[in-house]
């Protein structure tokens, strides 16, 4: 994987700290693909993250949302009573973090058939939505016609 040096951009930009932090975090994320996941756009302002967490139960998984990050953690207690000849189903502990855009919030999470689904919605505050501004002007009675020309 390539790594990029953002230091020239740090020297010549102001206010883009969060963007560069996200880019650097994406570089550091590496190639850890456990557990496998999908990110879907369900509508213009609705998204869903699906994680394949086979072998985990809902009480062994935690979903935390704070500021612009959602974190999913899974902890499986080790049981020594079984002896595996081959172990193809991984049940190792994991921690996945997803950075969210401004105003994207977690609406809920469901667990069904080994899939954890996290519903996300972009909720733009009413103060930030576009609104039409009425234009006020002088009443028509105060307008005087200076010249009248016949067409």
C-alpha positions as CSV (number, residue, x, y, z in Angstrom):
1,X,0.0,0.0,0.0
2,X,1.2,3.5,-0.8
3,X,1.7,6.1,1.9
4,X,1.3,9.7,1.3
5,X,3.1,12.6,3.0
6,X,0.6,15.3,3.9
7,X,3.1,17.7,5.4
8,X,3.1,20.1,2.4
9,X,-0.6,20.4,2.7
10,X,-0.4,21.0,6.5
11,X,1.9,24.0,5.8
12,X,-0.4,25.6,3.3
13,X,-4.0,25.0,4.5
14,X,-6.0,26.1,7.5
15,X,-9.1,24.4,8.9
16,X,-8.7,21.0,7.1
17,X,-7.4,19.2,10.1
18,X,-10.3,16.7,10.3
19,X,-9.9,15.8,6.6
20,X,-6.2,15.1,6.9
21,X,-6.8,13.1,10.1
22,X,-9.3,10.9,8.3
23,X,-6.9,10.3,5.4
24,X,-4.1,9.4,7.8
25,X,-6.4,7.1,9.8
26,X,-7.4,5.3,6.6
27,X,-3.7,4.7,5.7
28,X,-3.1,3.3,9.2
29,X,-6.1,1.0,9.1
30,X,-4.1,-1.6,7.2
31,X,-5.5,-4.7,5.7
32,X,-7.4,-6.1,8.7
33,X,-10.6,-7.4,7.1
34,X,-12.1,-9.1,10.1
35,X,-15.0,-9.2,10.5
36,X,-16.2,-8.9,6.9
37,X,-18.6,-6.0,6.3
38,X,-20.7,-4.1,3.8
39,X,-21.6,-0.4,3.6
40,X,-24.8,0.3,1.7
41,X,-26.7,3.4,0.7
42,X,-30.3,2.7,1.1
43,X,-31.6,6.1,0.1
44,X,-30.2,9.7,-0.3
45,X,-29.9,10.1,3.5
46,X,-30.0,6.5,4.8
47,X,-27.1,4.1,5.1
48,X,-26.5,0.7,6.6
49,X,-23.4,-1.1,7.8
50,X,-23.6,-4.9,7.9
51,X,-21.0,-7.0,9.7
52,X,-20.7,-10.8,9.5
53,X,-20.2,-11.8,13.1
54,X,-20.7,-15.5,13.0
55,X,-20.1,-17.2,16.3
56,X,-20.9,-14.1,18.3
57,X,-24.1,-13.4,20.3
58,X,-25.6,-10.0,20.7
59,X,-24.4,-9.7,24.3
60,X,-20.8,-10.2,23.2
61,X,-20.9,-7.2,20.8
62,X,-21.1,-3.5,21.7
63,X,-21.9,-0.6,19.4
64,X,-20.9,2.9,20.5
65,X,-21.6,6.2,18.8
66,X,-19.8,9.4,19.8
67,X,-19.4,12.5,17.8
68,X,-18.5,11.5,14.3
69,X,-17.4,7.9,15.0
70,X,-19.3,4.7,15.4
71,X,-17.3,1.8,17.1
72,X,-18.2,-1.8,17.0
73,X,-16.4,-4.2,19.4
74,X,-16.7,-7.9,19.8
75,X,-15.3,-9.9,22.7
76,X,-15.5,-13.6,22.8
77,X,-14.6,-15.4,26.0
78,X,-12.2,-18.3,25.4
79,X,-13.6,-21.7,26.2
80,X,-11.0,-24.3,26.8
81,X,-13.4,-27.3,27.0
82,X,-13.1,-27.9,23.2
83,X,-10.3,-29.3,21.2
84,X,-10.4,-28.2,17.5
85,X,-8.6,-30.2,14.8
86,X,-9.3,-27.3,12.4
87,X,-10.7,-23.9,13.3
88,X,-12.0,-22.1,10.2
89,X,-14.6,-19.9,12.0
90,X,-12.7,-17.1,13.7
91,X,-14.1,-15.8,16.9
92,X,-11.3,-13.5,17.8
93,X,-12.0,-10.2,19.5
94,X,-12.3,-7.2,17.1
95,X,-12.8,-3.5,17.1
96,X,-14.0,-1.6,14.0
97,X,-14.4,2.1,13.7
98,X,-16.2,4.1,11.0
99,X,-15.9,7.8,10.7
100,X,-19.3,9.5,10.0
101,X,-19.9,12.7,8.1
102,X,-21.4,15.7,9.9
103,X,-25.0,15.2,10.9
104,X,-25.0,11.4,10.3
105,X,-26.4,9.6,13.3
106,X,-26.9,6.0,14.4
107,X,-30.6,5.2,14.4
108,X,-30.3,1.6,15.7
109,X,-28.7,-1.8,15.4
110,X,-30.2,-5.3,14.8
111,X,-28.7,-8.7,15.0
112,X,-30.2,-11.5,12.8
113,X,-28.7,-14.8,11.5
114,X,-25.1,-13.8,12.4
115,X,-25.3,-10.4,10.7
116,X,-25.1,-7.2,12.7
117,X,-26.9,-4.3,10.9
118,X,-26.4,-0.7,11.9
119,X,-28.8,1.9,10.5
120,X,-27.5,5.4,9.9
121,X,-29.4,8.5,8.9
122,X,-28.3,12.0,7.9
123,X,-30.3,14.5,9.9
124,X,-29.6,18.0,8.9
125,X,-30.7,20.4,11.6
126,X,-33.5,22.8,10.7
127,X,-31.3,25.8,11.3
128,X,-29.0,24.5,8.4
129,X,-31.7,23.6,5.9
130,X,-32.3,26.1,3.0
131,X,-35.1,28.5,3.6
132,X,-36.8,31.1,1.4
133,X,-36.3,34.7,2.5
134,X,-39.2,37.1,1.8
135,X,-38.1,40.3,0.1
136,X,-39.7,43.4,1.4
137,X,-39.9,46.6,-0.6
138,X,-41.5,50.0,-0.6
139,X,-45.3,50.0,-0.9
140,X,-46.7,50.8,-4.3
141,X,-48.4,54.0,-3.1
142,X,-45.0,55.7,-2.3
143,X,-43.6,55.1,-5.8
144,X,-43.7,58.2,-8.0
145,X,-43.5,58.1,-11.7
146,X,-41.0,60.7,-13.0
147,X,-41.7,60.6,-16.7
148,X,-44.4,59.0,-18.7
149,X,-43.5,58.0,-22.2
150,X,-45.9,56.7,-24.7
151,X,-44.7,53.6,-26.3
